[in-house]
Amino acid sequence: MTDRNYREDFPLLRNNDTAYIDNAATAQKPQVVIDAEREFYEKSNANPLRGFYPLSLEATEKYESARKVVRDFIHADSEKEIIFTRNTTESLNLVAYSYALNNLKAGDEIAVTIMEHHSNMLPWQMAARVTGATLRYLDCEKDGTLTDETINSGINEHTKLLAVGHVSNVLGCVNPVRKMADRAHSFGAVVVVDGAQSTPHMAIDVHELGADFFAFSGHKLMGPMGIGVLYGRQELLDAMPPFMSGGEMIDSVSRDGAVYAELPHKFEAGTVNAAGAAGLAAAIGYIKEVGFDYIEKRELELTTRAMEGLAKLPHVHVIGSDKPENHTGIVAFTIDNVHPHDVSEIMAADGIDVRAGHHCAQPLLVHLGVYNTTRASFMFYNTDEEVDAFVESVANVRRRMGYAE
């Protein structure tokens, strides 16, 4: 373990007394990310890809160099396979509209796990409605496990698309994406992976995962809000029509139509978020500096400490596996007879920032029979003291709601 105090790299954590443990929603930003965005606007602010003067060329270079950083980070073959979007949601919708609507038909099946974030469920509901395809849900066990029986029955000869989250944003479990992808590919299906919750916490290789499409958001891995990524295999992207039409995504336009630009630009209509891309590249550089070995080890320590503390409390129930290593820093829980919104408000009064509600995963919570939970989610920059304060605050919730015990 390093002796470096990484909290000093984060202005908000230096200047705020709150214990921020809502990292699955968005992560805090290190100074290098803030500096990268500011530097772009201070020194390179021009419209990328459109001008031949030095400032625009410099803006273009920063934007395209960020694409190469992302390519290397997820081990894609080419920067042409890296599409910049606003976030994971837009990336997944791009696949639904540009790929699914043009390749699915009645009789086809879309396999989706019940634990998906709404962003990796609603686009496929839409695609099924429009094309006549059938949406088939793969139900997980109480701990998040997808059994071989579930996988084998849910992914079959009718499956044309599999959508799966790499890590559940409620349970924190890591899904067997490669096993699922191999089965889907054996039937000729394409595999769409939501990497929003995995990319900040573990090394990603899209080829090892078997992903045909892979989506993630910059803000969850300490980058800026408003910048996201879609990876897609080049042969699939080449055959797909643009998601949006307008400026910069064309080669030429006539009265009768247009010739679209080559990859990746045909999917990046309008003025791009070049400053956000620069910030994302800085965030990736920072993650590489910290190292996933340290990140995974430290986050497991924090998760273990939290779960061991909660296990000692009566009336508190952790959702999902009882093993900290199966949570990827995410600990969702309920407290008997106390609504999660009340839990969150009481903890906020103690200076503890947690999330309460259905976490944009209502079908999963209905499946589990809990409907709402309180969720703590840890990042490597959290401290043992914050975990202890979190557990102490949870321990006092029922008393502060008027219960004797």
Stockholm file with secondary structure:
# STOCKHOLM 1.0

chainA/1-405         MTDRNYREDFPLLRNNDTAYIDNAATAQKPQVVIDAEREFYEKSNANPLRGFYPLSLEATEKYESARKVVRDFIHADSEKEIIFTRNTTESLNLVAYSYALNNLKAGDEIAVTIMEHHSNMLPWQMAARVTGATLRYLDCEKDGTLTDETINSGINEHTKLLAVGHVSNVLGCVNPVRKMADRAHSFGAVVVVDGAQSTPHMAIDVHELGADFFAFSGHKLMGPMGIGVLYGRQELLDAMPPFMSGGEMIDSVSRDGAVYAELPHKFEAGTVNAAGAAGLAAAIGYIKEVGFDYIEKRELELTTRAMEGLAKLPHVHVIGSDKPENHTGIVAFTIDNVHPHDVSEIMAADGIDVRAGHHCAQPLLVHLGVYNTTRASFMFYNTDEEVDAFVESVANVRRRMGYAE
#=GR chainA/1-405 SS CCCCCGGGGCHHHHSCCSEECBTTTCCCCCHHHHHHHHHHHHHCCSCTTTCCSHHHHHHHHHHHHHHHHHHHHHTCSCGGGEEEESSHHHHHHHHIIIIIHHHCCTTCEEEEETTCCGGGTHHHHHHHHHHCCEEEEECCCTTSCCCHHHHHHHSCTTEEEEEEESBCTTTCCBCCHHHHHHHHHHTTCEEEEECTTTTTTSCCCHHHHTCSEEEEESGGGTSCTTCEEEEECHHHHHHSCCSSCSTTSEEEECSSCEEECCTTGGGCCSSCCHHHHHHHHHHHHHHHHHCHHHHHHHHHHHHHHHHHHHHTSTTEEECSCSSGGGSTTEEEEEETTBCHHHHHHHHHHTTEECEEECTTCHHHHHHHTCCCEEEEECCTTCCHHHHHHHHHHHHTHHHHTTCCC
#=GC SS_cons         CCCCCGGGGCHHHHSCCSEECBTTTCCCCCHHHHHHHHHHHHHCCSCTTTCCSHHHHHHHHHHHHHHHHHHHHHTCSCGGGEEEESSHHHHHHHHIIIIIHHHCCTTCEEEEETTCCGGGTHHHHHHHHHHCCEEEEECCCTTSCCCHHHHHHHSCTTEEEEEEESBCTTTCCBCCHHHHHHHHHHTTCEEEEECTTTTTTSCCCHHHHTCSEEEEESGGGTSCTTCEEEEECHHHHHHSCCSSCSTTSEEEECSSCEEECCTTGGGCCSSCCHHHHHHHHHHHHHHHHHCHHHHHHHHHHHHHHHHHHHHTSTTEEECSCSSGGGSTTEEEEEETTBCHHHHHHHHHHTTEECEEECTTCHHHHHHHTCCCEEEEECCTTCCHHHHHHHHHHHHTHHHHTTCCC
//
